[in-house]
Amino acid sequence: MTSNNKKTKWTKFKIFILVILILIAGAAIPNYFAVTTTASLNKRIFFINKGKQLKKLKTGDYVMFSLLRSKRENDLPAKLVRMIEDDGEELQIKRIGCSAGEEIKNIGNKYYCKNELIAMAKDYSLGGERLKKFEYSGKIPEGDMFLVGDHIDSYDSRYFGFIKAKDIIVIVYPLL
């Protein structure tokens, strides 16, 4: 066997190993990373931390949840339900803007947690439809979370209200 044949076989072996490693990594990625395609959050790629206990949820954490599982279908606009079902994007990622036991105030279109502005609601959607805003001021009930996105057009607790902590699937960490 010539030295060129040995180099060719070695190169093919390295490529084979590289392809196997890429396939293994590709299979693992959906289990450890999430990508959001909406403008709801400033970040798009999140690391899924399956090891962290959900009992330690706190304001500022990013979480993944299913809006369709946590809210009755008739509590959500029919157009939104169809869009979620059509896109197959049942899981959403939002940030906990205010946690159970914390004081939230809704003054007009503004939402404050511990007297700090965390979100502003809009009166109309991008499509021109009147938006029903969630109205609540007081201490957030035990087991509930007020979730927000970073973008003014994020469909979040400003419109659908509290999400139960038990409906949160996993904590995620923004990467990019």
N, C-alpha and C positions, 0 to 999 in steps of 0.2 A: 504494500500500500504506500503510495507516495505521500509526501508531506502535504500537497494540495488537497488530496482526497481526505486526509485526516482533518485539515482545516475546514473543508466543506462540511464534513459530517459533524464536527464540533459546532460550527455555525448553525447548522440545521437543528442540532440538539438544543442549543441555547434559545433559538427561536421557538421551538416546541415548548420548552419550559416556560418561556415568557408568555406564550399563548395560554398555557394552562393556568398560570398565575393570574392573568387578566380575567379569564373565565371565572376563577374562584372569587376574585375581588368583585367582579360584576354581579355574581350571585349574592354576595354579602351586602352590597351597597344598599339595596332597598330596605334591608333590615336595620341599617345604622344611619342612613341619611334620608332626609325628606327635602323635596324641592317644591316651593310654592310658585305658582305661575301668575297669581293675581298681584295687583299693586297694593294690596291691603297692608303689607308690611314692607319696611325699608330693606329688610334682609330677604334673601331668596333661598339660601341653602342652610339647612339645619341638621345638627347632629342629634340623633335620637338616643337619649340616655335611658336605656331600659332598666338600669340598675337602681336608679334613684327612686326612693319610695314616694308615692304620691301623697302621703300624709304630711309631707313637709312643703306643700305648695305655699307660695308666698307672692305678694305683690311684686311685679317685675318679671316673674318667670314666664317663659314662653311655653305654651301647652298645645297639644294636639287633641282634638275632640271631634265628635260627629254631631253636627247641628241637627241632622235629621233624626238621630237617635235620642238626643237630649230634649228636643222640643216636639210637641205634637204637631203633626203636619198642618192642621188648621190654624196653628199659631203663627205660621210663616206665610209670606206672600206666595200664592200658587206659582207665579212666574219664577220665583227663586227656587222653589222645590223642583220644578221641571228642569231648571238650569243645572242644579246640583246633580239630579238624576241623569240628565243627558250627558254631562261632562264626566260622570263617573268620579267626581271629586268629592266623595262623601266626607273625607276628613279635612278639617280646617286647622290652621295654626293661628293663634292670637296670643296676645300678651295679657297677663292678669293685671288689670288696671287698679283693682281694688278687691281686697280679700274679705272673707267672713270676719265679722267683728269690727271691721274698719268703718268709719263714717263716710258715707257718700252723699253728696248734695247735687241735686239737679236744679239748676237755676236757668230757666229759659232753655236755650239750646246747649248750655255748657254743663259739663259733668266734672265735679271736683271730688278727689279722694284725699282725706285728711287736709282739706283746704287747699290742695294743689290741683290746678287744672289738668285733667287727664284726657279730655276729649270734647269735641263739639259736634253736635248733630246737625244734619241738614234738613230742610223742609221738603225738598224734592230730590228724587233720584236723578241719575244722569239721563234716564229716559223720560223725565218730566213727570213721573208719578209722585203723588203726595206720599211722604213717608210717615208712618206711625212711630212716634218716639216713645221710648220706655221712660216712664216718669216715676221717680222714686227718690226720696231723701230720707236718710236715717242710717242706722247701723245695718250693715249687710248681714242677713240671717246666717246662722251657723250652717255650714255645708254649701254655701253659695259663693259664686265668684262673678265679678263684673269684668268681662273680657273686652279688650280694645285692639284695634289695628292702628297703624301709624298714619294711614292715609285718610283724608276727610271722607272718601267714598267707601271706606271699609264698612261692610255689613257686620256689625258686632253688637255687643250688649246695649249700645245706645238705642238699638231698634228691637232686638229680640229679648232683652232682659237678662236676668241672671242665668248662669249655667251651674248646674250642680257639680260639686267637686268630684262626685262619684262617676260622672260622665266624662271626665278627663281621662284620656287613654294613656298619655305619656308626657313627660317633660322633654322639651327640645331646646337645644342651644344654637343661637344664630352663629353661622360661620361667615357667610358672604352675603 
